[in-house]
Amino acid sequence: MTEQNKTLLRGARILGGEPQDVLIEGATIGQVGPGIEAPDAQVVEASGGILLPGLVDLHTHLREPGREDSETVLTGTRAAAKGGYTAVHAMANTFPVADTAGVVEQVWRLGKEYGYCDVRPVGAVTVGLEGKQLAELGAMHDSAAGVRVFSDDGKCVDDAVIMRRALEYVKAFDGVVAQHAQEPRLTAGAQMNEGIVSAELGLQGWPAVAEESIIARDVLLAAHVDSRVHICHLSTAGSVEIVRWAKSKGWNVTAEVTPHHLLLTDELVRSYNPVYKVNPPLRTEADVMALREALADGTIDCVATDHAPHPHEDKDCEWGAAAMGMVGLETALSVVQHTMVDTGLLEWAQVADRMSFRPAAIGRLEGHGRPVSPGEPANLVLLDADYRGQVNPAGFASRSANTPYEGRELPGRVTHTWLRGRPTVVDGKLVGAAGAV
């Protein structure tokens, strides 16, 4: 997009406020206010749509390199753009694992090439995600990818000594360790949440304490070495209380929740439909309510999708053999509207905080999570919040369709997404070839 190109959004409700006009000039926001005149600008009639800063996802699985049958950087970032995201953090459990500067740079360069959103690779904490030896944390940070977030997600860094060393190491460059909290010995063979439903179905249970015990250990370690720890996909009421306690002590602890843990419960597993199989598992209604309240009061900092695409054959099978995970980029904002906005728990300004400002701050991501104000980068998403429609994965941009929401009516529809002033989604449809950023 050249500096001369201009787009005028008429009647957009910035963060849900009163309708205003927004003039995009080149890659930045030029003017904000009522009655802006720009005869040479392309006009987009926002018609009272909600305008938010571009969403930022701290937890996306793009699968490339190695599992391009389920997702690629291209298809994943196209899905992200359709969901209103302008930046995603790509998790390290690829093949080969993103545990070296070479692999993270490959993912970063693919993101730059395709240009539908910014891609920030997450580096592995340990070599091969094996939990035995620290990966090249410094080299990944010093690479062109500039890695600041490290995680063995998919596996827990269960060795306390390794976790302590990682927390100490990332302090040198203000990095953060994002922990998949799962004590492996308590979850061997686990298929779903441990509770009444697992007992009735005869499925091996995944107890809440397996998550909570690791979180408790890691917030203590982070406090001990004065470093930053981020809790991935927090899923239980007990985990909320531990994080709330850690924050009350002033410790540098942040946490995320997925959209599916804000809406779905373990009762759905009674269907034995593997689309509901996920790690951490769907929990109880009481857990769901506690997570919503914690996101509302800020104990949980942000929403992260844990977008986990799988090919058809990995989900269309018996429950015990099915892969764990759900796609989520294209439905996240709708689920948050349904569970948090339409219920009165969050205002749109707070949605911007939980889905853009805070995740960008945790990832130390410049140029994203910025106010919708003159001079700021034009990373924006326009949402028709009045829309209601059934989820149809046939229309997904993702290469995979393992959504738990198929056929479910959800509110809200992303109509436009802009990455540094360049449209990636227009009228709900992807712009042909996004080209290089």
Order of alpha helices (4+ residues) and beta strands (2+ residues): beta-beta-beta-beta-beta-beta-alpha-beta-alpha-beta-alpha-beta-alpha-beta-beta-alpha-beta-alpha-beta-alpha-beta-alpha-alpha-beta-alpha-alpha-alpha-alpha-beta-beta-beta-beta
